[in-house]
């Protein structure tokens, strides 16, 4: 029987000591391959009730399962396939603090799937096969080598459609101990930042690639990706500008990743690799003889219900493995709308508050055809949605302008160096006997005019960029103010 190209699994972590001490409740139950979330809710008349959400996946693990259990069931068969030439990709996805890094790396007492895979590879591969490791991160669409002092890398696509990462270092490893030291060195260089969920949240996608070579030819490849924390923009809007820009880039890349994985699973003719830098550099992992594993990690706490549901919705949408359930047309609509629950409760979107009967995960668009379900429900314009759209567009414009400004600055420096060289030649000439002083004066005047013109052009770009940064600050404040304004008013 052929192995599936894409496997989607979910892992629930246990309550921590701190969460138990705080009296947090476990609202997540795993039954076979089904994950059930029972979220405490409150109606507008302050009546308490429990809303149940059901999700079905290829595999589901509760807090009783260890890293090794997950590895043996899902990852080890892929490691064996990699030795036979299959390109293997494993993603860990979820909110900060849900167990992504623990699953991938483990801790001081427990090894993660990185190391478990290395153990098996060293036992399985013959001496003729050389194992090497590359480790880099994607931060705000830029690539940085984590094993080479965070040197910035360039991803280029050649005439054959292959994406090559120029300058990426590769470290040969001959034992599990060498492998672990290499990974630990890279982890220390990874970008972290602050958000409302964690003071030390991963703000980049970390990509660990293991290459198996025989006679300088790659015969197997494994990619392990620890994705950035999946908190929504609303969760980082109160922090500084760079954090908001990080969040916009993370969300864009996660959406592109989902569409690539779905296209792979559905055997679509076109896979949107260029949707983000993440999917671009992983292009060869999605083509040809390949297999992909996505592990969604979730917190069991009722305080993290919204984050856990967002992770489950994302994983659910990747492969569309929904358990059948009876629902009304309105329930189907609210499942299909990917909007924060507060907006529905606030009656921002719907004509009637009765549509707050969602019993399953919502999504904003049907990504198969890009159409809104406008014929199923009458919607009101959402001011907050418009603000969010404007903010997202402005963030993208700022990112584009940032790249353009840096390029213009570099070009400006190159031009100035050329002008300085011209000035040095002018000084050398004017110091010569019988030199023409008028020629020197005219030449210097011309150089100074060019310098002023170039400085003014660069400054104009800079002023425009500064203005858009100020506009983003104001728009972010409006989004925050409107988002938190009277959340239970009807």
C-alpha positions in Angstrom: 0.0 0.0 0.0 1.4 3.4 -1.0 2.2 5.7 1.9 0.3 9.1 2.0 2.3 12.1 0.8 1.0 14.2 3.7 0.3 13.2 7.2 -1.3 15.6 9.6 -1.0 14.9 13.3 -1.8 16.8 16.5 -0.1 16.6 19.9 -1.6 17.8 23.2 0.8 18.8 25.9 0.1 18.3 29.6 -0.8 21.1 32.0 2.3 22.7 33.5 2.9 23.0 37.3 2.2 26.8 37.0 -1.1 26.2 35.1 -2.2 23.6 37.7 -1.3 26.1 40.5 -3.4 28.8 38.7 -6.3 26.4 38.5 -6.4 26.2 34.7 -8.8 23.6 33.4 -8.0 20.9 30.7 -10.5 21.4 28.0 -9.0 19.1 25.3 -9.7 15.4 25.0 -8.1 13.0 22.5 -10.2 10.0 21.4 -8.4 7.9 18.8 -7.6 10.3 16.0 -10.2 12.8 17.0 -9.4 15.9 19.1 -12.3 17.4 21.1 -12.2 20.9 22.5 -14.8 21.8 25.1 -14.6 25.5 25.6 -16.4 27.3 28.5 -18.4 30.1 27.0 -20.9 32.7 28.2 -24.0 34.0 26.5 -24.9 37.7 26.4 -27.4 37.1 29.2 -24.4 35.7 31.3 -25.6 32.1 31.1 -22.6 29.8 31.1 -22.4 26.9 28.6 -19.8 24.6 27.0 -19.2 24.7 23.2 -17.7 21.5 21.7 -15.5 21.4 18.7 -14.5 18.1 17.0 -11.5 17.6 14.6 -10.3 14.5 12.9 -6.7 13.9 11.9 -4.4 11.1 10.6 -3.0 10.8 14.2 -3.6 12.4 17.5 -1.5 12.2 20.7 -2.5 13.2 24.2 -0.2 14.1 27.1 0.5 10.4 27.9 2.6 10.0 24.7 6.3 10.8 24.7 8.5 12.2 22.0 9.8 8.7 21.3 6.2 7.4 20.9 5.5 10.1 18.4 8.8 9.4 16.6 8.3 5.7 16.4 4.8 6.0 15.0 5.2 8.8 12.5 8.8 9.9 11.9 10.8 6.7 11.9 9.1 5.3 8.8 10.0 8.5 7.0 13.6 8.3 8.1 13.8 4.9 6.6 12.3 6.2 3.4 14.8 9.1 3.3 17.7 6.6 3.1 16.0 5.1 0.0 15.8 8.5 -1.7 12.6 10.1 -0.5 12.7 13.8 0.4 11.2 14.1 3.9 9.8 17.3 5.5 8.5 17.5 9.1 6.9 20.7 10.4 6.0 21.6 14.0 3.2 24.2 14.1 1.4 25.9 17.0 1.3 28.8 19.4 4.3 29.8 21.5 4.5 27.5 24.6 2.4 24.7 23.1 5.4 22.2 22.8 6.8 22.8 19.3 10.4 23.1 20.4 10.0 20.4 23.0 8.8 18.0 20.3 11.6 18.9 17.9 14.5 19.4 20.4 13.4 17.9 23.7 15.0 19.2 26.9 17.8 18.3 29.3 16.0 15.0 30.2 14.2 14.1 27.0 15.5 14.0 23.4 13.5 15.4 20.6 12.8 14.0 17.1 15.9 15.8 15.7 18.2 13.6 17.8 16.0 10.5 17.6 16.3 10.7 13.8 20.1 11.2 14.0 20.4 8.1 16.2 18.6 6.0 13.6 20.4 7.5 10.7 23.8 6.7 12.1 22.6 3.1 12.7 21.0 2.6 9.3 23.5 4.3 6.9 26.6 2.5 5.7 30.1 4.0 6.0 30.0 5.1 2.3 27.2 7.6 3.1 28.3 11.0 4.6 25.8 12.9 6.8 25.9 16.7 6.9 23.8 19.4 8.5 22.6 22.9 7.5 20.7 25.1 9.8 19.2 28.4 8.8 16.2 30.7 9.7 13.8 32.8 7.8 13.1 36.1 9.5 11.0 38.8 7.8 11.6 37.1 4.4 15.4 37.2 5.0 17.5 34.0 5.3 20.3 33.8 8.0 22.8 31.0 8.5 22.6 29.8 12.1 25.9 27.9 11.8 27.9 30.8 10.4 27.4 33.9 12.6 24.0 34.7 11.1 25.4 35.6 7.7 22.6 36.7 5.4 21.9 34.2 2.6 20.3 34.7 -0.8 17.9 32.2 -2.4 18.0 32.1 -6.2 16.1 30.0 -8.7 18.2 28.6 -11.6 17.1 28.0 -15.2 16.0 24.4 -14.2 13.6 25.8 -11.6 15.8 24.6 -8.7 16.1 26.9 -5.7 19.7 27.3 -4.5 20.7 29.0 -1.2 23.9 30.9 -1.9 26.5 30.7 0.8 24.7 28.3 3.1 27.2 26.4 5.2 27.1 22.7 5.6 28.7 20.8 8.6 29.7 17.2 8.4 28.7 15.2 11.5 30.1 11.7 12.3 28.2 11.0 15.5 25.0 11.8 17.4 27.1 14.0 19.9 28.5 16.1 17.0 25.0 16.4 15.6 23.6 17.6 19.0 26.4 20.2 19.4 25.8 21.5 15.9 22.1 21.9 16.5 22.6 23.6 19.9 25.0 26.1 18.3 22.4 27.1 15.8 19.6 27.3 18.3 21.5 30.0 20.3 21.5 32.3 17.2 17.8 32.1 16.5 15.7 35.3 16.7 13.2 35.6 19.5 10.8 38.4 20.5 8.1 39.4 22.9 4.4 38.9 22.5 1.3 38.5 24.7 1.8 34.8 25.0 5.5 34.6 25.8 8.4 36.9 26.7 10.8 34.8 24.5 8.7 33.8 21.5 10.4 32.4 18.4 9.8 35.0 15.7 11.5 33.1 12.8 11.1 29.8 11.0 14.1 27.5 11.9 15.0 25.0 9.2 17.3 22.1 9.9 18.3 20.1 6.9 20.1 16.7 7.0 21.7 15.7 3.7 22.9 12.2 3.0 25.6 12.1 0.4 27.3 9.2 -1.4 30.2 10.0 -3.7 29.3 13.8 -3.4 25.8 13.1 -4.7 22.8 13.7 -2.4 20.8 10.5 -2.1 18.5 11.5 0.8 17.3 14.7 2.4 15.4 15.4 5.6 14.1 18.8 6.6 12.8 19.6 10.1 11.1 23.0 10.4 10.2 24.6 13.7 7.8 27.2 12.6 7.4 30.6 14.3 4.7 31.0 17.0 1.3 31.1 15.3 -0.2 33.9 17.4 -2.6 36.1 15.5 -1.9 39.8 14.7 -4.3 40.8 17.5 -2.0 39.2 20.0 1.1 41.3 19.1 -0.6 44.5 18.2 0.2 46.1 21.5 4.0 45.6 21.1 6.5 47.5 19.1 6.5 48.0 15.3 9.0 45.3 14.5 7.0 42.7 16.4 3.9 43.6 14.3 5.9 43.4 11.1 7.2 40.0 12.2 3.6 38.8 12.8 2.4 39.9 9.4 5.3 38.1 7.7 4.7 34.9 9.8 1.0 34.8 9.0 1.7 35.3 5.3 4.2 32.4 5.2 2.0 30.1 7.2 -0.9 30.7 4.7 1.4 30.0 1.8 2.7 26.9 3.5 -0.8 25.6 4.0 -1.7 26.1 0.4 1.4 24.3 -0.8 0.8 21.3 1.4 -2.8 21.1 0.3 -1.8 21.3 -3.4 0.7 18.5 -2.8 -1.9 16.3 -1.1 -4.5 17.0 -3.8 -2.0 16.4 -6.6 -2.8 19.8 -8.1 -1.0 20.9 -11.3 0.2 24.2 -9.8 1.8 24.6 -6.4 2.2 28.2 -5.2 5.8 28.0 -4.1 6.4 31.7 -4.6 3.8 32.7 -2.0 6.5 33.2 0.6 10.2 32.8 1.2 9.5 29.7 3.3 7.8 27.8 0.6 10.3 29.0 -2.1 13.3 27.5 -0.3 11.4 24.3 0.5 10.3 23.9 -3.2 12.3 20.7 -3.8 10.7 19.2 -0.6 7.3 19.5 -2.2 8.2 18.0 -5.6 9.0 14.6 -6.9 9.4 11.7 -4.5 8.6 13.4 -1.2 6.6 12.9 2.0 5.5 15.6 4.5 4.5 15.4 8.2 2.8 18.3 10.0 2.6 18.1 13.7 0.2 20.6 15.3 1.0 21.2 19.0 -1.7 22.6 21.3 -2.1 23.7 24.9 -4.9 22.0 27.0 -5.6 25.2 29.0 -8.9 27.0 28.8 -7.0 30.3 28.7 -5.4 29.2 25.5 -8.6 27.9 23.9 -8.6 30.4 21.0 -4.9 29.7 20.1 -5.5 25.9 20.3 -8.6 26.2 18.1 -6.7 28.3 15.5 -3.9 25.6 15.4 -6.5 22.9 15.0 -8.4 24.8 12.3 -5.1 25.3 10.4 -4.2 21.7 10.6 -7.8 20.7 9.8 -7.8 22.9 6.7 -4.4 21.5 5.4 -5.9 18.1 4.6 -9.6 18.6 5.1 -10.1 15.5 7.4 -13.4 16.6 9.0 -15.5 14.1 10.9 -19.0 14.2 9.6 -21.5 16.1 11.7 -25.0 17.5 11.2 -25.2 21.3 11.1 -27.4 24.0 9.7 -26.5 26.2 6.8 -25.5 29.0 9.2 -23.4 26.6 11.3 -21.6 25.7 8.1 -21.0 29.3 7.3 -19.6 30.2 10.7 -17.2 27.2 10.4 -16.1 28.5 7.0 -15.4 32.0 8.3 -11.9 32.4 9.7 -12.6 35.3 12.0 -11.9 35.9 15.7 -14.9 34.8 17.7 -15.2 38.2 19.4 -16.4 39.8 16.1 -19.2 37.4 15.7 -20.2 37.8 19.4 -20.2 41.6 19.0 -22.6 41.3 16.0 -20.0 43.1 13.8 -20.6 40.8 10.9 -24.1 39.4 10.9 -27.5 40.9 10.8 -28.7 38.8 13.7 -26.8 37.6 16.9 -28.5 34.2 16.4 -25.7 33.1 14.1 -23.4 32.7 17.1 -24.1 29.0 17.0 -20.8 27.9 15.6 -20.0 24.4 16.6 -16.9 23.9 14.4 -13.9 25.8 13.2 -14.5 29.0 11.1 -12.6 30.2 8.1 -12.6 33.4 6.2 -12.4 32.3 2.6 -13.0 29.1 0.7 -9.4 28.9 -0.6 -10.4 26.5 -3.4 -12.3 29.2 -5.2 -11.5 32.4 -3.3 -15.2 33.3 -3.0 -17.0 34.6 0.1 -20.3 32.9 1.0 -22.2 36.1 0.5 -25.2 34.3 -0.9 -25.7 32.3 2.3 -25.8 35.2 4.8 -26.3 39.0 4.8 -23.2 40.7 6.1 -22.6 44.1 7.5 -19.4 45.9 6.7 -16.9 45.4 9.4 -14.9 48.5 10.4 -12.4 46.4 12.3 -12.0 44.1 9.3 -11.3 47.1 7.1 -8.8 48.5 9.5 -7.1 45.1 9.7 -6.9 44.9 5.9 -5.5 48.4 5.6 -2.9 47.6 8.3 -1.9 44.4 6.5 -1.5 46.2 3.2 0.5 48.9 4.9 2.8 46.4 6.5 3.4 44.7 3.2 4.1 48.2 1.6 6.6 48.9 4.4 8.4 45.6 3.9 8.7 46.4 0.2 9.9 49.9 0.8 12.4 48.7 3.4 14.0 46.5 0.8 14.0 49.3 -1.8 15.4 51.8 0.7 18.3 49.5 1.6 19.1 48.9 -2.0 19.0 52.6 -2.8 21.3 53.3 0.2 23.8 50.7 -1.1 23.6 52.2 -4.6 24.1 55.6 -3.1 27.2 54.5 -1.3 28.6 53.0 -4.5 27.9 56.3 -6.3 29.6 58.3 -3.6 32.7 56.1 -3.8 32.9 56.8 -7.5 32.5 60.5 -7.0 35.2 60.5 -4.2 37.5 58.7 -6.6 36.8 61.4 -9.2 37.5 64.1 -6.6 40.8 62.5 -5.7 41.8 62.5 -9.4 40.8 66.2 -9.6 43.0 67.1 -6.7 45.9 65.1 -8.1 45.5 67.0 -11.4 45.2 70.4 -9.9 48.4 69.9 -7.9 50.3 69.3 -11.2 52.3 72.2 -12.7 50.4 74.2 -15.3 47.0 72.8 -14.2 43.8 74.5 -15.2 42.2 75.9 -12.1 38.9 76.7 -13.9 38.6 73.1 -15.0 39.1 72.0 -11.3 36.4 74.5 -10.1 33.9 73.4 -12.8 34.6 69.8 -12.0 34.2 70.2 -8.3 31.0 72.2 -8.8 29.6 69.4 -11.0 30.5 66.7 -8.4 28.9 68.7 -5.5 25.7 69.1 -7.6 25.6 65.4 -8.3 26.1 64.7 -4.5 23.3 67.0 -3.6 20.9 65.4 -6.2 21.7 61.9 -5.0 21.3 62.8 -1.3 18.0 64.5 -2.0 16.7 61.4 -3.9 17.7 59.1 -1.1 16.3 61.5 1.5 12.9 61.6 -0.4 12.7 57.8 -0.2 13.6 57.9 3.5 11.0 60.6 4.3 8.3 58.5 2.6 9.4 55.5 4.5 9.3 57.4 7.8 5.8 58.7 7.1 4.5 55.1 6.4 6.1 54.0 9.7 4.2 56.7 11.5 1.0 55.8 9.6 1.4 52.2 10.6 1.8 53.2 14.3 -1.5 55.2 14.1 -3.3 52.4 12.3 -2.1 49.8 14.7 -3.4 51.9 17.6 -6.8 52.2 15.9 -6.9 48.4 15.4 -6.1 47.8 19.0 -8.6 50.4 20.3 -11.4 49.0 18.1 -10.6 45.4 18.8 -10.8 45.8 22.6 -13.7 48.1 22.6 -16.8 46.8 24.5 -16.2 43.1 23.6 -19.6 41.9 24.8 -21.8 44.6 23.7 -24.8 43.6 21.6 
